[in-house]
Amino acid sequence: MLKFNRDALQRGYRAPLTLVIFTLAILTTAIIGNLVQTPVILLLWGVAVSIITLFLVAYQNQPGLLRWAVYIYDNVKWARKWKATRNTEDFLIRRIKVLNKQVVCIWIKDDDVS
């Protein structure tokens, strides 16, 4: 029955401030302890976060990146020397149009609508 009535269940979404502070203190202690043992973890974490952020930003800005690719293809002489054909430019333009037609969905809770 929980599977069918899940959205109707009451949820306590507020946590006491003391619990939040206590949890943050434990997490901070654990992270600092791990960094003291092996500082390479900080470097690995930084590299992983940077790569993930780069991919997410690139994915979110695909039409803009494709517009830059078309601009470079059209206006830079050495770009024309690539093995790319006219079909490459047509493909990029078609892809931009497809991405621009995608629907954007914004979720609003019923309680927040005025």
Secondary structure, DSSP 4 states (H G I P E B T S, - for coil): -TTTSGGGS-------HHHHHHHHHHHHHHHHHHHHH-THHHHHHHHHHHHHHHHHHHHHTHHHHHHHHHHHHHH-HHHHTSS--HHHHHHHHHHHHHHHHSPP-----GGG--
